[in-house]
Amino acid sequence: MKNLSFFLLGLALNYIPTTHAEQCFSESLRPAYPCCKGDKVVLTDKDGAWGVENGKWCGIGGGDSSSKSCFSINLGYPCCKGDTIVYSDERGDWGVEDNKWCGIGESLDACFSLALGYPCCEACEIVYSDDRGDWGVENKSWCGIKNRCATNDDPVEEPTEEPTEEPTEEPTEEPVEKISDFEFEFLKMENNKQNMLYSPLSIEYALNMLKEGAANNTLAEIKKVIGDIKLSKYQSIDKNLSFANGLFVRDTFYDLVLPSYIDTLKEKYDAEVIKDAFKSAKNTNDWIEDKTLGIIKDMLEDDIFTDKFTSLIIINALAMDVEWVNQFSYSGTFGSPFYKEDGNKIIATTMSKSKTTSEDIGFYLDDDLTVLTMNLKKYNDVQLEFMALMP
């Protein structure tokens, strides 16, 4: 056994929240975005307030806190310049700046559907839900349910804790990398499938990249699955270990994706961001084959890309082609019969049997479990270990 190849995960994301009038902050960004003619705020980020006009993102104002819109404006509180959360209630997250309360988060009058070319609903009646959000129907047309509809309609008291000093900074210590519960939970869910090979790390990376562009309920749901586990930043080893992240964006949707989201994927995940017409799976499949040392071919089908609702594909590709420290001998490879519980005989055509003593091989056995570990050859001072768990 020489090659170890791992499954990759592709995720389609239909909507990611993205980034006003004469001279605005968005014109100075790279790439630049036009100024909005109106002042309806759809999203606020570190750059400023954003709107959507003619199906494209545009900037509102000069980019300081005065141009921001958040849930607290309607309550008489300003929007925070930063994003340090001091207090949370049913209305949203609160911060403290200049010894005063301020709001952190989107305007409650905004909705996800504006970026898709649909208006916001005036009412909160949900007719249909999909992975983009909740939809209503008004004036015989689809509309998006506003953010305020997800909040508690009951009146809520104002924050009673008056700040006495500037909030302290958030802890800077990163969470310790550990094996997450997700890795074993996924195994339990999928363990009834035969001949399945997958990498929990690939799934966690793809979902973490998705999480970087998520908010509100979507963000909460992703965190339920993978939590806040810290992921190491891996590097490829030429011709032996390939680890790559990719974001494929439909060309007609590309201008709606926030530059800050793209920058985050490049900086934190070394992701390649590729603009594609989505006419077929060829470009993506070629990328996957290249990033998996030629092992995984024709991974995705064309219908994924020809579906007009597919806007983004997020991929993590992981492949290995490394040698064992103690290699299997071809001369010791043979076939042998096995007998199933019903008495039927099957033949295994490739088995290897040998006796060896080595510090690179570990073995454990009890009534419930058999464990085998074998070291792989070092490459660039990196040594990996293969572990087989057999219930």
Salt bridges, closest charged atoms under 4 A:
ASP47 OD1 - LYS46 NZ 3.59
ASP89 OD2 - ARG91 NH2 2.43
ASP109 OD1 - ARG148 NH2 2.83
GLU122 OE1 - LYS146 NZ 3.87
ASP130 OD2 - ARG132 NH2 2.57
GLU158 OE1 - ARG91 NH1 3.73
GLU185 OE2 - LYS188 NZ 3.50
GLU190 OE1 - LYS193 NZ 2.78
GLU212 OE2 - LYS268 NZ 2.76
GLU221 OE2 - LYS224 NZ 3.26
ASP228 OD1 - LYS211 NZ 3.74
ASP270 OD1 - LYS233 NZ 3.71
GLU272 OE2 - LYS291 NZ 2.76
ASP286 OD2 - LYS282 NZ 2.71
GLU289 OE2 - LYS297 NZ 2.87
ASP290 OD2 - LYS291 NZ 3.89
GLU323 OE1 - LYS377 NZ 3.85
